[in-house]
Amino acid sequence: MGTKPSGPRGRPRGFDADEALERAMLVFWEHGYEGASLTGLTEAMGISTTSMYAAFGNKQELFRKALDRYIAGPSGYLFRALREPTALGVAGAILAGTIRNTTRPAHPHGCLGVQAALAAGDSGQEIRDLLIAWRDDGNTWIRERFQRAVDEGDLPPEADPGLLARYIVTLAHGIAVQAASNVPRDELQRMADAALRGWPLS
């Protein structure tokens, strides 16, 4: 006796996964990892919790995907800045990019990577570690670019690429925190300009 055909397995998602991920990224950006509830995420994404798990995995996996999207999109200015022809140009482009990214009118203010880690408790340790690794990677890329500037004579031989990289990263994170407190863009830019007047550090 034959069996009744079961038909195609699974059902079409019925939603735009790319758009849903974009909305999830904005929720994490605004509320941080722990502040973003599953209800808030799924409502913003326009899908059910079941659909979210099926398409993106659990909340941690969704955050990982949202962070990847943030790195490739809003935070992509870092990779462009590293291609500037001079170390000062790199530093200026990183800070200018940070200011643009953290003060966009249509986006949450601040930095997703900074905001998401600030209030993470024990349950968010894995996410905190992920963000620490991401920030460390950024610091390493900047340090290596400044080392190349020393090797090429763009920076003086006594310049410390590690110190300069940490200086720029610290300034960028400070800008992100100030932007989250709605400090105006022009004020942040004046601060960045003042911080680079003594470049490189003596």
N, C-alpha and C positions, 0 to 999 in steps of 0.2 A: 504494500500500500504506500502510495507516494505521500510525501509531506507537502504541506502548503508552502509555497514560496514565501520567504520572510520579507522580501523586498530589500531595498538598499539599507545598509547599516547606518545608524546615526541619522541625525537631522541637520540640515543646514543651520548655521549659527543664527542667521537672521539679523545680524548687526555688523557694523563696520568695526572690525577688531582694531584697525589703526586709529580710528577716531576714539574708540573706547579707551585705548591706551593713552592717547593724548590727554583725555579728560582725567584719567587716573593720575597721570604725571602732575597735572595742575593741582589736584587734591593733595597729593603728597607734598608738593611745593609749598602750598599754603599752610597746611596743618602739621607737617612733619610726619614721620612714620607712625608713631604711636597715636598721634592726634587724629590720624585718618582712620575712621572706623570703617568696618566692612559695609555698614549701611550707607555711610556717606560716599564711599567709593562706588558701590553698585548703583546708587541713585544717580551719581554724576555720570557714570558710564552708560546708564540706561539699560542695564541688564540685571538678571537675577544673580544671586550668589552662586547657584548651580552653574550658570553659564560662565561666570567669572572663573570658577575653579576649573571648568572644562577647558576654557580657552587660555588661561594664564597661570594656572596653578594656585597655590595658596598666597596669602598676603605678602610673604617674603619674596616669593618668585615674581609676583606682580610688581613689587617695588624694584626688584633687580631689573626687570624689563623697562620700567618707567625711568630708572636711572640711566640705563643705556640710551634711551631715547633722549633724555636730557643732555647727556654727554655729546651725542651726535648732533643735537639741534641747538637749543639755547646756549649750551656751554661750549659749543664748537669754536668760539672765538679764540680759545687757548691755542688750538692747533694752528690757526691762522697767524696768531701773534708770534709763535715760535719761528715763523718763516720771515719775520722782519729782518732787514739786512744788518741792523746794529743791535747791540745789547740794550741800549737806551730805548730804541724803537720797540724791542720786545717788551720791556718793562712798561712803557707807556701804553702799548696796545693791550697788554693784559689788564691793566687798571681801567683803561677806557672801556674795554669789553665787559669787565665786571660791572662797571657803573651802568652801562646800557642794559645789560642782562638783568640786573637786580632792581631796575627802576622802570621797567616797561609798563606803560599805562594799562595794557590789556592782560597783564600777567601778575601773579603774586609778586610782591616785593621780597627782596632777599634772595638767597641761593638755596636751591633744593638740598644740596649736599650739606650745607651748614644747618639749615632749619631742621632737617630730618634727624640730625644727630643730637640736637641740643637737649631734648627732653626724653631721650630713649632710656628706659629703665632696664632691668635685668632681662625682660622678655625681648628687648631689642638689641641684645648684645651682638648677635650675628650681623644685624644691619649696621650697628656702630662700627664693627670690625671692617665691614665692606666699605664704609665711607672713609674710614682711616686709610685703608689700602688705596682707595681712589685718590685721596688728597696726597698721599705719599707718592703715588705715581706722578701726579702733576708737579710736585716739588722736584722729583728726580728729572723729569723732562726739562724743566726750567734750569736746573743746575747744570745739566749736560749742555744745554744751549749756551749758558754763560761760560762754561769751560771752553767751549769751542771759540767763544769770543776772546778769551784770554790767549788761546793757542794761535789765533789769527791776528792778534795785536789790536783788536778792537777795544779790549779792556786791558788795563795795565797789568804787568806780570804779578804784582803783589795783590791783585784783587782776589777775593775769596768767593768763588762761584757758589759754594754752599750757603754762605752767609747772605749773599745777594738774593739767591733764590728764596731763602726763608723769609727775607725782608719783604719781597714782593708778595709771597703767599700770605704772609701775615697782614699786609696792607689790604690785599684783596678780600680776605675773610672779614677784616674790620669794616670794609666798605659794605659787604653783604649784610652784616649785622646792623649797621647804621641805616642802610636802605630799607631793611625790614621795619625800622622804626620811623619810616617815612621822611628821612632826611632828604631834602631836595637834591636832584641830580647835579645842578650847577655847584652846589656847596660841596658835594662829594668830589667833583672834578677839580675844584680849587684845592681841596685837600690832597688829591693825588698829584697835582702839579707841584705843590709845595714839597711833597715827600720826595720828588725826583730832582729837585733843584741841586741837591748835593751829590748827584750821581756821578761816579759810583761811590759807595760808602768809603770813608777814609779810615 
